[in-house]
Amino acid sequence: MLKVYCSGHGTWVLLDVSRIEAIRNTPDGPVADWHCWCGTKGSLLRGVQPVDRPGPSSAPSHAA
């Protein structure tokens, strides 16, 4: 399970491993790219910090 902040839901959600799109190494540490059940996409840096990503084109943007 992966706990992420979903801007589409406006709250923390639990996702199973089937919702992980990729895990990649960066200079700041590993980043897991995920997609929520609602279609919102995001990235989790080192398992603790949410990083916003644009969602699918059919969903409204949740960028800050």
C-alpha positions in Angstrom: 0.0 0.0 0.0 1.0 3.5 -0.7 -0.3 6.6 1.2 -0.4 9.7 -1.1 -2.1 13.1 -1.0 -4.6 13.2 -3.9 -5.4 16.7 -5.0 -8.4 15.3 -6.9 -9.9 14.0 -3.6 -8.4 16.8 -1.5 -7.2 14.3 1.1 -4.8 11.4 1.7 -5.7 8.1 0.0 -4.3 4.6 0.1 -3.3 3.1 -3.2 -2.2 -0.5 -3.9 0.9 -1.3 -5.9 -1.2 -1.6 -9.1 -1.5 2.2 -9.0 2.3 2.8 -9.3 3.3 3.7 -12.9 7.0 3.9 -12.4 9.8 4.2 -9.9 12.8 6.3 -11.0 16.0 7.5 -9.4 16.7 11.2 -9.1 19.4 13.2 -7.5 17.0 13.8 -4.5 16.3 10.1 -4.2 13.8 7.6 -5.5 10.5 8.9 -6.9 7.3 6.8 -7.4 4.9 8.0 -10.1 1.3 7.0 -9.2 -2.3 7.4 -10.4 -5.3 7.5 -8.1 -8.6 5.7 -8.6 -10.1 9.1 -9.6 -7.6 9.7 -12.4 -5.3 12.2 -10.6 -1.6 11.6 -11.1 1.2 12.4 -8.8 4.7 11.6 -7.7 6.0 10.6 -4.3 9.6 11.6 -3.4 11.3 9.2 -1.0 8.0 8.0 0.3 7.2 11.2 2.2 6.7 14.2 0.0 3.9 14.7 -2.5 4.8 16.2 -5.9 1.9 17.3 -8.2 1.8 16.1 -11.8 -0.9 17.1 -14.3 -3.8 14.7 -14.5 -5.4 13.1 -17.6 -6.6 15.6 -20.2 -10.3 14.7 -19.4 -9.9 15.8 -15.8 -9.5 19.4 -14.5 -5.9 20.5 -13.7 -5.0 20.6 -10.0 -1.8 22.5 -10.4 -1.0 25.1 -7.8 
